[in-house]
Amino acid sequence: MSLRFRLLLSFTSVVIVSVILFVLSSYLLSVAVTGDVRSLNNFYNIHYSLHPLSEEEESLFLDLKYLAKNDPEQLKNKQLLEQYNIKLKMEQAALVVREKDSIFYTAPSLSGVDFSAILPAYDMGNNVIRNTLNAGSRFFSYSKFDFYFSSDKNEKGSIFVIHERSPFAQVIRRLLPILIGLFAVILLLTGFLLYRYVTRKIIKPLEQLRRSAEQIKAGDLTYELKAVSKDEVGQLVQTFDQMRQRLYDSIQLQLHYEENRKQLISNISHDLRTPITTIKGYAEGIRDGVTNTEEKLNKYVAAIHTRASDMERLVNELLFFSKLDLKKEPFSFQKLELNSFLYNVADEMSIEFHNQEVEVVWENRPEQPLYVLADREKLKRVIMNLLDNCLKYMNQPPKQITVATEQQAEYAVITIKDNGPGIPEEALPFIFERFYRAEPSRNQTVAGGSGLGLAIAQQIVEGHGGRISASSELGRGTSIAFTLKLFENRRGGNNNDTDINC
């Protein structure tokens, strides 16, 4: 349920519940006062039957009641009755006098009402002297007194002091303060419940967001938020926590990069210091006259040239790796027939293989051409780096390098395996890191190299959209496998390599 709909529902509920409770409370109040649950109309009838007249009207009624008891004949004096009616009229009441079954006197203001049909029967014991009556749509409250005009029991008479009422106006005027107070209590109660609901669903999550923001401002990115709902607030909390997590990961990655940078500087310093020291030593020997023969001089110069070449190669590989790492080295993809390309690269290194008595074995070479999309020069560098690593670390005959290719779904898989000493299991996850060498089997003093070959191979393979991995077993050799995307995901065509700019 969305927050907008929830708020709309909440406030609509406040209004509806308030109105229902107000009406219900009013009805229950009327029931409590009257003890009658039948209708509100009974409430008005009972209320005015208990309190039909005001104090002034009641005083005039008592005067008329006194006359009826002590001198009833005066109640046949219409002039006197008119005087009493005038006094009652000032109090918004009126006088009606009944003689036997007919109306002897009716106040002019009540001339349109047929009281003979609606007045209650005689009750000479005057057990009920206050009540209400209806004349059509008009509602009246009254006080009455039944008496005898003379000693003759047949001359019955009644006096009525009548007050016309508005059923709602009078009751509302008396009950309005109570109803207003009751309505205010209901609204306060409903508002409090709504406040608790909104606080639990909105304010508390926002408070968590505030505390998390303060923690982030203080540098603590480990304060985790958990969304407890799926509405807009819950989505905000979840998004904010994802932002915190991304920021935390970014800082951790930055720290990792900083550590790598320090390690890189240390490795570069280490790898450059050795050839520089050697060059410096040979140059000092030449300066001090140690090279007193042409043979020694040529030997010293050749050594200086070799170390300088090593430094140049290291700097070039470092520069190339940096361009790959920063995504600033462009790739020129072409359609290549993979098997013939691998054979040509291996053939270029045939002299090195012959000199070190290395046998190259081709496995799983498919009969049909296998076309891939690759950068020719960079892919050649990957193959030569892997083959060069095999040559460096194979130290016991018989030396053998196995090259295999196969198709897996949309990719071609190339595997290059040697039967060298292998790599320790704890070092295997780190061999693709720059300048990493597993001691002692891949120590520079043993095999040489810059320590960037596998790192460069990984960057190039990933630049092709592939993956590279390694597996090794001590004493049984190392296997490096990487994938390349197939050209148009199919085999076919001829054996000629056709360049395609992508």
ZADREN-685514 format. One record per residue (C-alpha): y, x, z negated; residue in three letters; residue number from 0. Coordinates in pm, whole numbers, plus 50000, padded with zeros to 5 digits. Example, Ala and Ser with C-alpha at 12.3 -4.5 7.8 and 13.67 -1.06 7.14 Angstrom:
residues 2
NODE      py      px      pz    aa     i
NODE   49550   51230   49220   Ala     0
NODE   49894   51367   49286   Ser     1
end
This chain:
residues 502
NODE      py      px      pz    aa     i
NODE   50000   50000   50000   Met     0
NODE   50335   50148   50105   Ser     1
NODE   50610   50209   49851   Leu     2
NODE   50854   49987   50041   Arg     3
NODE   50614   49693   50035   Phe     4
NODE   50527   49763   49672   Arg     5
NODE   50892   49748   49567   Leu     6
NODE   50947   49430   49769   Leu     7
NODE   50643   49274   49608   Leu     8
NODE   50754   49387   49263   Ser     9
NODE   51103   49241   49281   Phe    10
NODE   50980   48922   49444   Thr    11
NODE   50730   48891   49163   Ser    12
NODE   51011   48935   48910   Val    13
NODE   51200   48640   49055   Val    14
NODE   50896   48416   49097   Ile    15
NODE   50750   48497   48756   Val    16
NODE   51091   48456   48589   Ser    17
NODE   51141   48113   48743   Val    18
NODE   50787   47999   48659   Ile    19
NODE   50812   48124   48303   Leu    20
NODE   51155   47966   48264   Phe    21
NODE   51032   47625   48379   Val    22
NODE   50716   47657   48173   Leu    23
NODE   50910   47761   47865   Ser    24
NODE   51149   47470   47907   Ser    25
NODE   50860   47228   47933   Tyr    26
NODE   50683   47380   47634   Leu    27
NODE   51005   47359   47436   Leu    28
NODE   51035   46992   47516   Ser    29
NODE   50674   46940   47412   Val    30
NODE   50737   47130   47089   Ala    31
NODE   51036   46913   47008   Val    32
NODE   50891   46576   47108   Thr    33
NODE   50520   46631   47061   Gly    34
NODE   50468   46444   47389   Asp    35
NODE   50324   46623   47690   Val    36
NODE   50346   46331   47933   Arg    37
NODE   50683   46391   48094   Ser    38
NODE   51030   46527   48047   Leu    39
NODE   51162   46175   48066   Asn    40
NODE   50993   46102   47733   Asn    41
NODE   51177   46396   47586   Phe    42
NODE   51513   46244   47674   Tyr    43
NODE   51407   45902   47546   Asn    44
NODE   51284   46038   47214   Ile    45
NODE   51580   46270   47172   His    46
NODE   51835   45993   47217   Tyr    47
NODE   51634   45749   47013   Ser    48
NODE   51666   45993   46725   Leu    49
NODE   52029   46081   46790   His    50
NODE   52183   45801   46998   Pro    51
NODE   52543   45814   46867   Leu    52
NODE   52801   46066   46768   Ser    53
NODE   52943   46076   46419   Glu    54
NODE   53251   45864   46512   Glu    55
NODE   53035   45608   46693   Glu    56
NODE   52799   45596   46400   Glu    57
NODE   53092   45526   46166   Ser    58
NODE   53205   45229   46376   Leu    59
NODE   52847   45104   46391   Phe    60
NODE   52826   45111   46012   Leu    61
NODE   53148   44903   45993   Asp    62
NODE   52997   44644   46225   Leu    63
NODE   52673   44653   46031   Lys    64
NODE   52870   44586   45711   Tyr    65
NODE   53031   44279   45868   Leu    66
NODE   52693   44155   45986   Ala    67
NODE   52557   44170   45637   Lys    68
NODE   52858   44032   45448   Asn    69
NODE   53063   43818   45688   Asp    70
NODE   52860   43761   46009   Pro    71
NODE   53089   43475   46125   Glu    72
NODE   53361   43731   46206   Gln    73
NODE   53132   43875   46472   Leu    74
NODE   53197   43556   46670   Lys    75
NODE   53566   43649   46686   Asn    76
NODE   53598   43798   47034   Lys    77
NODE   53943   43934   46952   Gln    78
NODE   53795   44138   46667   Leu    79
NODE   53508   44244   46884   Leu    80
NODE   53754   44358   47149   Glu    81
NODE   53931   44576   46893   Gln    82
NODE   53605   44743   46793   Tyr    83
NODE   53514   44792   47158   Asn    84
NODE   53844   44967   47221   Ile    85
NODE   53769   45208   46937   Lys    86
NODE   53419   45264   47075   Leu    87
NODE   53555   45313   47425   Lys    88
NODE   53763   45605   47294   Met    89
NODE   53428   45763   47203   Glu    90
NODE   53278   45672   47541   Gln    91
NODE   53066   45396   47386   Ala    92
NODE   53061   45018   47424   Ala    93
NODE   52981   44707   47221   Leu    94
NODE   52732   44431   47302   Val    95
NODE   52673   44125   47078   Val    96
NODE   52375   43895   47126   Arg    97
NODE   52347   43542   46993   Glu    98
NODE   51999   43391   47004   Lys    99
NODE   51870   43464   47356   Asp   100
NODE   52205   43503   47533   Ser   101
NODE   52474   43765   47540   Ile   102
NODE   52775   43658   47336   Phe   103
NODE   52993   43960   47412   Tyr   104
NODE   52967   44248   47657   Thr   105
NODE   53214   44533   47691   Ala   106
NODE   53398   44519   48024   Pro   107
NODE   53263   44866   48115   Ser   108
NODE   52910   44724   48100   Leu   109
NODE   52977   44406   48297   Ser   110
NODE   52750   44511   48581   Gly   111
NODE   52439   44535   48361   Val   112
NODE   52216   44238   48279   Asp   113
NODE   52146   44314   47917   Phe   114
NODE   51974   43983   47848   Ser   115
NODE   51672   44111   48039   Ala   116
NODE   51651   44459   47896   Ile   117
NODE   51755   44432   47532   Leu   118
NODE   51469   44466   47285   Pro   119
NODE   51333   44163   47100   Ala   120
NODE   51460   44066   46759   Tyr   121
NODE   51338   44271   46467   Asp   122
NODE   51483   44101   46166   Met   123
NODE   51337   44366   45941   Gly   124
NODE   51538   44627   46139   Asn   125
NODE   51250   44869   46140   Asn   126
NODE   51366   45037   46464   Val   127
NODE   51742   45045   46495   Ile   128
NODE   51781   45341   46734   Arg   129
NODE   51627   45382   47078   Asn   130
NODE   51694   45409   47448   Thr   131
NODE   51675   45171   47741   Leu   132
NODE   51697   45186   48119   Asn   133
NODE   51887   44956   48350   Ala   134
NODE   51782   45057   48697   Gly   135
NODE   51906   45412   48748   Ser   136
NODE   52131   45398   48442   Arg   137
NODE   52016   45536   48107   Phe   138
NODE   52149   45425   47767   Phe   139
NODE   52104   45517   47404   Ser   140
NODE   52186   45261   47136   Tyr   141
NODE   52196   45169   46771   Ser   142
NODE   52133   44802   46684   Lys   143
NODE   52127   44570   46388   Phe   144
NODE   51967   44224   46382   Asp   145
NODE   52107   43959   46146   Phe   146
NODE   52162   43582   46093   Tyr   147
NODE   52500   43428   46168   Phe   148
NODE   52438   43170   45894   Ser   149
NODE   52178   43058   45653   Ser   150
NODE   52010   42881   45940   Asp   151
NODE   51722   43101   46044   Lys   152
NODE   51763   42989   46404   Asn   153
NODE   52104   43150   46448   Glu   154
NODE   51981   43499   46514   Lys   155
NODE   52224   43764   46625   Gly   156
NODE   52233   44135   46716   Ser   157
NODE   52501   44399   46749   Ile   158
NODE   52447   44695   46987   Phe   159
NODE   52660   45007   47000   Val   160
NODE   52561   45151   47337   Ile   161
NODE   52634   45492   47488   His   162
NODE   52556   45559   47852   Glu   163
NODE   52391   45896   47894   Arg   164
NODE   52326   46152   48167   Ser   165
NODE   51967   46258   48091   Pro   166
NODE   52019   46614   48199   Phe   167
NODE   52379   46688   48112   Ala   168
NODE   52357   46610   47743   Gln   169
NODE   52030   46789   47687   Val   170
NODE   52134   47090   47888   Ile   171
NODE   52457   47112   47689   Arg   172
NODE   52263   47120   47365   Arg   173
NODE   51978   47343   47485   Leu   174
NODE   52172   47573   47717   Leu   175
NODE   52221   47857   47462   Pro   176
NODE   51850   47848   47377   Ile   177
NODE   51746   47842   47741   Leu   178
NODE   51983   48124   47832   Ile   179
NODE   51848   48337   47550   Gly   180
NODE   51492   48256   47650   Leu   181
NODE   51562   48338   48014   Phe   182
NODE   51724   48668   47912   Ala   183
NODE   51420   48760   47703   Val   184
NODE   51189   48681   47996   Ile   185
NODE   51397   48891   48235   Leu   186
NODE   51408   49180   47988   Leu   187
NODE   51033   49165   47938   Leu   188
NODE   50967   49149   48312   Thr   189
NODE   51214   49429   48376   Gly   190
NODE   51048   49644   48112   Phe   191
NODE   50704   49591   48267   Leu   192
NODE   50846   49672   48610   Leu   193
NODE   51013   49983   48469   Tyr   194
NODE   50681   50101   48325   Arg   195
NODE   50509   50038   48656   Tyr   196
NODE   50776   50216   48864   Val   197
NODE   50785   50501   48612   Thr   198
NODE   50412   50555   48636   Arg   199
NODE   50396   50529   49016   Lys   200
NODE   50723   50696   49119   Ile   201
NODE   50914   50867   48841   Ile   202
NODE   50623   51070   48700   Lys   203
NODE   50524   51217   49040   Pro   204
NODE   50889   51302   49106   Leu   205
NODE   50906   51466   48765   Glu   206
NODE   50603   51675   48860   Gln   207
NODE   50781   51771   49181   Leu   208
NODE   51085   51880   48980   Arg   209
NODE   50874   52094   48747   Arg   210
NODE   50692   52247   49043   Ser   211
NODE   51025   52327   49211   Ala   212
NODE   51146   52492   48890   Glu   213
NODE   50826   52698   48876   Gln   214
NODE   50877   52805   49238   Ile   215
NODE   51239   52894   49162   Lys   216
NODE   51114   53108   48874   Ala   217
NODE   50870   53283   49109   Gly   218
NODE   50552   53109   48996   Asp   219
NODE   50367   52970   49298   Leu   220
NODE   50046   52886   49113   Thr   221
NODE   50161   52548   48971   Tyr   222
NODE   49932   52308   49156   Glu   223
NODE   50021   51946   49224   Leu   224
NODE   49763   51672   49277   Lys   225
NODE   49851   51346   49450   Ala   226
NODE   49718   51045   49258   Val   227
NODE   49809   50787   49524   Ser   228
NODE   49819   50755   49901   Lys   229
NODE   50163   50595   49933   Asp   230
NODE   50485   50769   50037   Glu   231
NODE   50524   50939   49698   Val   232
NODE   50163   51060   49708   Gly   233
NODE   50216   51193   50060   Gln   234
NODE   50534   51368   49946   Leu   235
NODE   50350   51532   49655   Val   236
NODE   50067   51640   49884   Gln   237
NODE   50307   51781   50145   Thr   238
NODE   50507   51963   49878   Phe   239
NODE   50191   52120   49736   Asp   240
NODE   50083   52223   50087   Gln   241
NODE   50424   52386   50130   Met   242
NODE   50378   52566   49798   Arg   243
NODE   50033   52684   49905   Gln   244
NODE   50163   52804   50242   Arg   245
NODE   50446   52988   50068   Leu   246
NODE   50200   53142   49825   Tyr   247
NODE   49970   53250   50109   Asp   248
NODE   50269   53387   50301   Ser   249
NODE   50379   53599   50005   Ile   250
NODE   50024   53720   49947   Gln   251
NODE   49998   53809   50316   Leu   252
NODE   50331   53987   50297   Gln   253
NODE   50208   54185   49997   Leu   254
NODE   49891   54263   50189   His   255
NODE   50097   54380   50486   Tyr   256
NODE   50307   54593   50256   Glu   257
NODE   49995   54750   50109   Glu   258
NODE   49863   54807   50462   Asn   259
NODE   50193   54964   50559   Arg   260
NODE   50174   55205   50268   Lys   261
NODE   49812   55281   50351   Gln   262
NODE   49906   55328   50718   Leu   263
NODE   50180   55575   50631   Ile   264
NODE   49938   55760   50402   Ser   265
NODE   49671   55772   50674   Asn   266
NODE   49915   55886   50943   Ile   267
NODE   50049   56155   50711   Ser   268
NODE   49697   56270   50636   His   269
NODE   49584   56274   50999   Asp   270
NODE   49897   56451   51121   Leu   271
NODE   49909   56705   50841   Arg   272
NODE   49579   56872   50940   Thr   273
NODE   49670   56952   51305   Pro   274
NODE   50024   57045   51208   Ile   275
NODE   49892   57285   50946   Thr   276
NODE   49654   57434   51203   Thr   277
NODE   49928   57470   51464   Ile   278
NODE   50155   57625   51205   Lys   279
NODE   49883   57873   51101   Gly   280
NODE   49809   57982   51457   Tyr   281
NODE   50179   58011   51538   Ala   282
NODE   50236   58231   51231   Glu   283
NODE   49941   58446   51338   Gly   284
NODE   50099   58498   51680   Ile   285
NODE   50435   58572   51517   Arg   286
NODE   50282   58822   51274   Asp   287
NODE   50105   59008   51553   Gly   288
NODE   49752   58907   51463   Val   289
NODE   49688   58835   51831   Thr   290
NODE   49696   59203   51929   Asn   291
NODE   49465   59144   52221   Thr   292
NODE   49491   58908   52515   Glu   293
NODE   49161   58744   52419   Glu   294
NODE   49288   58655   52069   Lys   295
NODE   49617   58534   52210   Leu   296
NODE   49443   58303   52455   Asn   297
NODE   49221   58176   52173   Lys   298
NODE   49520   58100   51948   Tyr   299
NODE   49712   57932   52231   Val   300
NODE   49409   57721   52324   Ala   301
NODE   49369   57612   51961   Ala   302
NODE   49737   57518   51940   Ile   303
NODE   49705   57319   52264   His   304
NODE   49393   57139   52136   Thr   305
NODE   49561   57038   51809   Arg   306
NODE   49875   56930   51992   Ala   307
NODE   49661   56720   52225   Ser   308
NODE   49491   56561   51923   Asp   309
NODE   49832   56476   51778   Met   310
NODE   49948   56335   52110   Glu   311
NODE   49633   56120   52138   Arg   312
NODE   49676   55997   51782   Leu   313
NODE   50040   55903   51841   Val   314
NODE   49955   55730   52170   Asn   315
NODE   49675   55530   52010   Glu   316
NODE   49898   55439   51718   Leu   317
NODE   50172   55323   51956   Leu   318
NODE   49922   55123   52162   Phe   319
NODE   49774   54964   51849   Phe   320
NODE   50123   54873   51724   Ser   321
NODE   50202   54699   52054   Lys   322
NODE   49876   54505   52035   Leu   323
NODE   49939   54415   51671   Asp   324
NODE   50291   54291   51747   Leu   325
NODE   50171   54098   52057   Lys   326
NODE   50401   54303   52276   Lys   327
NODE   50130   54451   52499   Glu   328
NODE   50093   54230   52812   Pro   329
NODE   49749   54131   52942   Phe   330
NODE   49672   54104   53311   Ser   331
NODE   49361   53891   53342   Phe   332
NODE   49129   53919   53638   Gln   333
NODE   48801   53782   53756   Lys   334
NODE   48541   54054   53684   Leu   335
NODE   48171   54072   53747   Glu   336
NODE   48068   54191   53404   Leu   337
NODE   47742   54375   53467   Asn   338
NODE   47867   54591   53753   Ser   339
NODE   48186   54664   53556   Phe   340
NODE   47986   54785   53254   Leu   341
NODE   47766   54999   53477   Tyr   342
NODE   48072   55163   53638   Asn   343
NODE   48229   55243   53301   Val   344
NODE   47905   55394   53172   Ala   345
NODE   47871   55593   53493   Asp   346
NODE   48212   55753   53431   Glu   347
NODE   48073   55888   53104   Met   348
NODE   47744   56007   53255   Ser   349
NODE   47839   56373   53209   Ile   350
NODE   47896   56321   52833   Glu   351
NODE   47566   56136   52810   Phe   352
NODE   47388   56420   52995   His   353
NODE   47548   56694   52783   Asn   354
NODE   47444   56523   52459   Gln   355
NODE   47104   56417   52594   Glu   356
NODE   47171   56047   52545   Val   357
NODE   46964   55784   52721   Glu   358
NODE   47138   55461   52824   Val   359
NODE   46913   55154   52830   Val   360
NODE   47016   54825   52992   Trp   361
NODE   46871   54508   52840   Glu   362
NODE   46895   54140   52939   Asn   363
NODE   47086   54225   53252   Arg   364
NODE   47082   53894   53446   Pro   365
NODE   46988   53890   53809   Glu   366
NODE   47281   53664   53897   Gln   367
NODE   47640   53793   53868   Pro   368
NODE   47816   53709   53541   Leu   369
NODE   48188   53653   53593   Tyr   370
NODE   48440   53680   53308   Val   371
NODE   48817   53658   53277   Leu   372
NODE   48944   53991   53147   Ala   373
NODE   49207   54265   53165   Asp   374
NODE   49024   54542   53351   Arg   375
NODE   49197   54843   53190   Glu   376
NODE   49195   54709   52836   Lys   377
NODE   48831   54598   52861   Leu   378
NODE   48744   54945   52989   Lys   379
NODE   48916   55091   52682   Arg   380
NODE   48704   54873   52455   Val   381
NODE   48378   54981   52622   Ile   382
NODE   48473   55348   52620   Met   383
NODE   48579   55335   52253   Asn   384
NODE   48245   55181   52157   Leu   385
NODE   48044   55425   52368   Leu   386
NODE   48251   55717   52235   Asp   387
NODE   48175   55607   51877   Asn   388
NODE   47804   55607   51962   Cys   389
NODE   47829   55962   52096   Leu   390
NODE   48018   56085   51788   Lys   391
NODE   47783   55960   51523   Tyr   392
NODE   47436   55997   51675   Met   393
NODE   47323   56324   51518   Asn   394
NODE   46945   56335   51568   Gln   395
NODE   46728   56307   51883   Pro   396
NODE   46612   56105   52055   Pro   397
NODE   46959   55963   52116   Lys   398
NODE   46969   55620   52279   Gln   399
NODE   47243   55368   52358   Ile   400
NODE   47140   55014   52447   Thr   401
NODE   47373   54785   52645   Val   402
NODE   47289   54413   52671   Ala   403
NODE   47466   54109   52821   Thr   404
NODE   47388   53738   52797   Glu   405
NODE   47554   53401   52836   Gln   406
NODE   47612   53168   52541   Gln   407
NODE   47783   52840   52628   Ala   408
NODE   48135   52926   52754   Glu   409
NODE   48114   53294   52663   Tyr   410
NODE   47949   53612   52777   Ala   411
NODE   47815   53826   52491   Val   412
NODE   47816   54208   52527   Ile   413
NODE   47616   54413   52277   Thr   414
NODE   47628   54795   52248   Ile   415
NODE   47378   54947   52008   Lys   416
NODE   47297   55306   51905   Asp   417
NODE   47016   55459   51699   Asn   418
NODE   47244   55673   51482   Gly   419
NODE   47257   55701   51102   Pro   420
NODE   47407   55353   51053   Gly   421
NODE   47686   55232   50827   Ile   422
NODE   47655   55150   50455   Pro   423
NODE   47651   54776   50386   Glu   424
NODE   47954   54793   50157   Glu   425
NODE   48159   54964   50430   Ala   426
NODE   48062   54731   50715   Leu   427
NODE   48331   54462   50655   Pro   428
NODE   48609   54725   50681   Phe   429
NODE   48518   54924   50993   Ile   430
NODE   48764   54729   51213   Phe   431
NODE   49058   54816   50989   Glu   432
NODE   49293   55084   51118   Arg   433
NODE   49226   55441   51001   Phe   434
NODE   48916   55330   50811   Tyr   435
NODE   48623   55575   50798   Arg   436
NODE   48305   55518   50606   Ala   437
NODE   48238   55832   50403   Glu   438
NODE   48056   56051   50458   Pro   439
NODE   47885   55950   50781   Ser   440
NODE   48215   55874   50960   Arg   441
NODE   48430   56143   50800   Asn   442
NODE   48684   56301   51037   Gln   443
NODE   48565   56647   50947   Thr   444
NODE   48222   56554   51076   Val   445
NODE   48300   56348   51386   Ala   446
NODE   48674   56368   51441   Gly   447
NODE   48873   56079   51590   Gly   448
NODE   49182   55888   51491   Ser   449
NODE   49017   55599   51308   Gly   450
NODE   49188   55351   51542   Leu   451
NODE   48915   55300   51800   Gly   452
NODE   48746   54994   51650   Leu   453
NODE   49080   54845   51536   Ala   454
NODE   49209   54871   51895   Ile   455
NODE   48884   54721   52028   Ala   456
NODE   48920   54425   51792   Gln   457
NODE   49281   54361   51896   Gln   458
NODE   49190   54371   52265   Ile   459
NODE   48887   54142   52228   Val   460
NODE   49087   53888   52026   Glu   461
NODE   49361   53911   52288   Gly   462
NODE   49098   53793   52536   His   463
NODE   49016   53494   52313   Gly   464
NODE   48688   53646   52198   Gly   465
NODE   48535   53772   51874   Arg   466
NODE   48390   54109   51778   Ile   467
NODE   48139   54180   51501   Ser   468
NODE   47916   54458   51376   Ala   469
NODE   47575   54486   51218   Ser   470
NODE   47408   54800   51093   Ser   471
NODE   47108   54932   50904   Glu   472
NODE   47106   55276   50746   Leu   473
NODE   46880   55513   50938   Gly   474
NODE   46830   55269   51227   Arg   475
NODE   47169   55254   51397   Gly   476
NODE   47469   55027   51448   Thr   477
NODE   47519   54732   51683   Ser   478
NODE   47863   54608   51799   Ile   479
NODE   47879   54271   51977   Ala   480
NODE   48180   54094   52127   Phe   481
NODE   48240   53787   52342   Thr   482
NODE   48448   53719   52655   Leu   483
NODE   48531   53386   52816   Lys   484
NODE   48339   53309   53133   Leu   485
NODE   48542   53258   53449   Phe   486
NODE   48548   52879   53513   Glu   487
NODE   48246   52855   53283   Asn   488
NODE   47989   52925   53553   Arg   489
NODE   47784   53193   53713   Arg   490
NODE   47798   53243   54084   Gly   491
NODE   47984   53411   54366   Gly   492
NODE   47921   53753   54510   Asn   493
NODE   47917   54102   54366   Asn   494
NODE   48272   54188   54468   Asn   495
NODE   48532   54184   54190   Asp   496
NODE   48815   53954   54291   Thr   497
NODE   49143   53994   54103   Asp   498
NODE   49306   53676   53988   Ile   499
NODE   49644   53675   53814   Asn   500
NODE   49640   53440   53514   Cys   501
end
